[in-house]
Amino acid sequence: MTNTSPIIAEKLLSLTKKMRSEHADVLITKGNTRAVEVREGELEQVEGSDELSISLRVINNQKSAIVSCSNDSIESLESLAKRAHEIANHSIPNPFIGLAGTNELAQTSTINSIDLSEPKELILKDSNKLKAIALKAEQAAISSEGISKTDGSSASVSQSDFFLATSSGFSNGYAKSLYSLVASAISCEKSKMERDYAFEQRVYFEDLPRPETVGILAAKRAKMMQGAKKPVTGNYPVIFNERVSSSLVGHILAAINGESITRGSSWLIDCLNKRILPENIDLIEKPHLPRMLGSRPFDAEGIKTEKNFFIKNGTLKSWVLDLKTSRQLGLKSTGNAIRSASSPPSPGTGNVELAGGEKSLDELLGQAGEGFMVCSLIGSSINPNSGDYSRGATGFWFKNGEIIYPVNECTIAGNLKEMMKSVILANDSKPYLSKRVPSILVDNMTIAGN
């Protein structure tokens, strides 16, 4: 009989019970990946992998251990259960760890069926097909006027299966597929080269844009950066283009993550139920969107995922919590546990949307007057306690609603808490992305250039 994920999990939980382990859960991931890279019209690299990871967590008297293996033989499973039991008994107790109670677990009858994976028979396992779209993307880039060369193009496909079972009665899984296509382009003007790229990712192959479209976009972006120079130093409005605006939301999510709050290392630690964004803005998690990479029917602790309003009308309403951090804070889990094979559950998000923007990007440029539109960020210096922010950036200088010249070699700086108070959103977020974040205008930041 084939060792399916439910069978492997049942065997492991049975073995932990025989060893008198108090609580246990099993996370099983199976995945296969194929990727190709082309350069100058030739195949440069082909990669492929097929992986099985079996992770066992045992909890005895508030002491835990996580061990993993990639072998589903009975001998390997027995060894796994024995090691986990022994390590747990010698670990340091933590009063907040533990499995979800029966009343907290997602019930099979209430778990939504979400379209997260292309059917297995449709998955492109032939690397020649991946090679073909990578070559088309590169050819479209190199054929564009003003492009001297490329830095290669790549295409990949992966399919993963996730299965979770707990000694408290949960047993369920789901599959995900993912296609990616990347094209790059290099433009040259007066011996100075500028490089840019285009990147697309979808759950279904049919949802990917045409590879020629990706290549042409990479070329357009590279050409637009020709003649880039440093901007003037001073305080100006800054627009975070939708290509990079999700990074700002990432800083908010990191600050409201339960781990940051319980450690006391967050610039938003005293802001629950306080306004941190303009009142028309919401930050929402939507875990049940079909064909979205960040969707999931339940979290890594077996708790059903739900729509979460972390910020509503500009007011911070909730932390991002798993079971451990929710117990530390005396709150309820928000169903946001994530986990890898080698780590315990921790809080994390999937699909998020920053909603409330009504203006087009052109209207945002016109309203801002004169300033800097950031299209790429380099490096990072973020103080998690104070929110002090400093990053290298490239993009475009604008004035009176018009792009004046491309910008590179500059730094933008501010304080995240102050930056967030008066942001204005555009309405240009991409509906096919897991992070639906539009372009964001920050009315005043320090720009260090010339």
Secondary structure, 3 states (H helix, E strand, C coil): CCCCHHHHHHHHHHHHHHCCCCEEEEEEEEEEEEEEEEECCEEEEEEEEEEEEEEEEEEECCEEEEEEECCCCHHHHHHHHHHHHHHHHCCCCCCCCCCCCCCCCCCHHHCCCCCCCCCHHHCCCCHHHHHHHHHHHHHHHHCCCCEEECCCEEEEEEEEEEEEEECCCCEEEEEEEEEEEEEEEEEEECCEEEEEEEEEEECCHHHCCCHHHHHHHHHHHHHHCCCCECCCCEEEEEEECCCCCHHHHHHHHHHCEHHHHHHCCCCCCCCCCCECCCCCCEEEECCCCCCCCCCCCECCCCCECCCEEEEECCEECCCECCHHHHHHHCCCCCCCEECCCCCCCEECCCCEEEECCCECHHHHHHHHCEEEEEEEEEEEEECCCCCEEEEEEEEEEEECCEEEEEEEEEEEEEEHHHHHHCCEEECCCCCCCCEECCCEEEEEEEEECC
